[in-house]
Amino acid sequence: MDGNPRLALTMGDPGGIGAEVIAKAYPEARADADLLVVGDADVMREAIPDGAIDLGVRSIPDVGDAAFEPNTIDVLDLDNVANHEWGALREDFGAASLEYVERAIELALAGDVDGVVTAPINKQATRMAGSEHAGHTGLLADRTGVTDYSMMLVEDDLRVTHVSTHVPLRDACDLVTTENVLETIRVTRDGLLDLGIDDPSIAVAGLNPHASDGGLLGDEEAEEIAPAVEAARENGIDVEGPESPDTIYVRAARGEFDCVVSMYHDEGHVPIKMLGFSTGGEVSGVNMTVGLPIVRTSVDHGTAFDIAGEDIASSKSMKDAVEVAATAVRNRSS
């Protein structure tokens, strides 16, 4: 593609740290892409500490009005936040954060932007606002009309995807079916290609301790996971498994595999968060939704209501999310 990708950054929950991490990331992140914030211009202005960053905010009514200047953040201003307060769990804030995401999806589907990067929303707030989705991922899939998708987390050389995410653990076990595992392997391969990884290698984690230890600790590996791995191989995908969950992430982090397919939320999240949240004051890691017709990445942290408005949030995850989104856009268009 000619020039920088154009990315829509959703501001996230107005009471959280989304606006702050966007503002802090903007001076460096704009080297990777032209950035348009979808949110509330007044909240963005409030998130920039006086004198801390040489940065202004311009409210615009339409994408075509964006100038993408070095020291000014263009905000497609939905102007739906009244009586703003940091760290507040509010229904209207949940509704606002959902509207930002839905508008960004519309822009991406229309081709007005090349991809979407999301700041964190608060699941309690969005539920209070009436959302039936547990987070961004389900909303994105619903609005783009896809059924086969997965959450991919990226932290340096370790990448993981998930057969299930925001469901109770009892339900997650029932979702480990041959069909679901196979589709997760397939969208994982496609996501790795978006990241510029040619001929990706994938490991599939087991569900049970030691991947059932030959059937001693369960039968899901033999009856559901192994058939999916074999079917993926027949489709030309370089994949191994089921592998013991307690060692496969270390092997992948050392470069043996490009990604690990995890069976449920915490199986994949724990190793990623151990890496991304253990670097002092910095919080890193990227959440990328694979299987969508549009590029979408996100920070790998929450709204952090407890520190919102205090100018101490780390912007590394946001910078990383912009970089990954820009990479995926370029690879899709090449």
KAQUI-V849932 format. One record per backbone hydrogen bond with DSSP energy under -0.5 kcal/mol. CO is the residue of the C=O (numbers start at 0). NH is the residue of the N-H. Records with the same first field share a line. If there is no record, write none. Layout:
CO->NH / NH
This chain:
4->6 / 33
5->113 / 114
6->8 / 35
7->9 / 116
8->37
9->118
12->15
14->86
16->20
17->21
18->22
19->23
20->24
21->25
22->26
24->27 / 28
25->29
27->30
28->31 / 32
31->4
32->34
33->6
34->73
35->8
36->38 / 75
37->10
38->77 / 78
39->43
40->44
41->45
42->46
43->47
44->47
46->48
48->51 / 52
52->54
55->72
57->74
59->76
61->64
62->65
68->71
70->55
71->73
72->57
73->36 / 75
74->59 / 76
75->38 / 77
79->81
84->87
87->89
89->93
90->94
91->95
92->96
93->97
94->98
95->99
96->100
97->101
98->102
99->103
100->104
101->105
102->106
103->107
104->108
105->109
106->110 / 111 / 112
107->110
113->294
114->7
115->296
116->9
117->298
119->12
120->122
121->125
122->126
123->127
124->128
125->130
126->129
134->138
135->139
136->140
137->141
138->142
139->143
140->144 / 145
141->144
146->148
149->151 / 289
150->152 / 161
151->287
152->159
153->285
154->157
156->158
157->154
158->259
159->152
160->261
164->166 / 264
167->171
168->172
169->173
170->174
171->174
172->175
174->176
176->180
177->181
178->182
179->183
180->184
181->185
182->186
183->187
184->188
185->189
186->190
187->191
188->192
189->193
190->194
191->196
192->195
195->197
196->199
199->237
200->257 / 258
201->239
202->204 / 260
203->241 / 242
207->210
208->211
209->212
211->215 / 216
212->215
214->217
218->222
219->223 / 224
220->225
223->227
224->228
225->229
226->230
227->231
228->232
229->233
230->234
231->234 / 236
232->235
236->238
237->201
239->203
242->205
243->246 / 247
244->248
246->250
247->251
248->252
249->253
250->255
251->254
258->202
259->160 / 261
260->204
261->162
263->267
264->267 / 268
265->269
267->271
268->272
269->273
270->274
271->275
272->276
274->277
275->283
278->281
281->278
282->316
284->299
285->153 / 287
286->297
287->151 / 289
289->149
294->115
295->288
296->117
297->286
302->16
303->306 / 307
306->309
314->318
315->319
316->320
317->321
318->322
319->323
320->324
321->325
322->326
323->327
324->328
325->329
326->330
327->331
328->332
329->333
